Amino acid sequence: KDWKQAFTFYSGNRIQTTKYPWFTFLPQNVFAQFHRLGNLYFFFLVALNWFSQVEVFHREIMMLPLVVVLLASLIKDAIEDYRKYQYDKTINFTKTRVYGK
């Protein structure tokens, strides 16, 4: 009886340390990446380079550093979030003891 009462009272008591849900990972990660000043600066340069009056390099070459940095950060965040998810899963399914009053 006590176990059933404790289980219903603490049913939503779980740990979640992941930063992004899996279904909104890409848009939220890209949004977070553009909060960094360096990424925003390179995006501004890429956007400016699309105008032929101020074009310095080829458009595709100018996008390459930004894409590489964003892709590397995305992969790093995905691996880190997946490891956090695995750790949370092991913690949430461990058996614990409930002590009464």
Buried (B, 14 or more C-beta within 10 A) or exposed (E): EEEEEBEEEEEEEEEEEBEBEEEEBEEBBEEBBEEEEEBEEBBEBBEEBEEEEEEEEEEEEBBEEBEEBBEEBBEEBBEEBEEBBEEBEEEEEEEEEEEEE
